[in-house]
Amino acid sequence: MPRQPCLPPKLPVLIVLHQEHSTPGRVGRMLKERGHPLDIRRPRFGDPLPDTLEHHAGAVIFGGPMSANDEDAFIRREIDWIAVPLKENKPYLGLCLGAQMLARLLGARVYAHPDGKAEIGYFPLLPTQAGYALAERIGAPWPSHVYHWHREGFDCPSTATTLATGDDFPTQAILVGEKAFGLQFHPEVTHAMMCRWTVRAAHRLELPGAQNRERQIEGRFMYDPHVAHWLEHFLDHWLGVPSAPRRRLSSRPRPAAMLSPLLRVDRQRG
């Protein structure tokens, strides 16, 4: 048999985490499945950030318990550093805090809900027309509900496009240029991560708007397969992986009669 050509190794993806034992979860696993090593750094604990992303395929800044409005030096450094992928037109993905940092860099407001509400648990996601267009390009519709764990939201910067909205926190997904995304939600969360968060930070489940642990676990069984399917396609698009032509996606919501009984019950709960 003819020898297969030896392909060059893929570039690593820069992973920025904010706690000592944080992991990149499902996003990290999917990136490694696509052949990308993970260059994990924790600036909070002294790790430097690169001056250029020339030797990286992209960068992901994850969430954390801190605020993008904090005055800590590492927060300011991370916000300023996001200018590197924007200037070099390299893929950038901000998740929760990482999305809020992107917004702060571009002059938008990061703020707490005026009524003190939190989004903790599974909440509806509503794509905009630009969001539907992105779904057509990547070949997968947006999930109907996504997992949240935050008390602050952000405004869409004037130089960005809103891709998806929500209820209590209207800005849920933004695009800056062609390759920089900010997502207010947590598609990276695994079942183990959700169980750990809801136990170690159980006091946060008492916040107004937070869902209890049982409802979050129920929501994961109902909604997470769709989130995982969307994330697979989204990461391929984000990394610039060519995709085969797919059938046109319907932007119309599925009729209630086509939903599972559990999903219909959840929607009736509001």
Secondary structure, DSSP 4 states (H G I P E B T S, - for coil): -PPPP-PPPPPPEEEE--STT---HHHHHHHHHTT--EEEE-GGGT----S--TT-SEEEE---SS-TT---HHHHHHHHHTHHHHHHT--EEEETHHHHHHHHHTT--EEE-TT---EEEEEE-EE-HHHHHHHHHHTSPPPSEEEEEESEEEPPPTTEEEEEE-SSS-EEEEEETTTEEEESS-TT--HHHHHHHHHHTGGGGGSTTPPPHHHHHHHHHHHHHHHHHHHHHHHHHHHT------PPPP-SPPPGGGS-HHHHHHHHH-
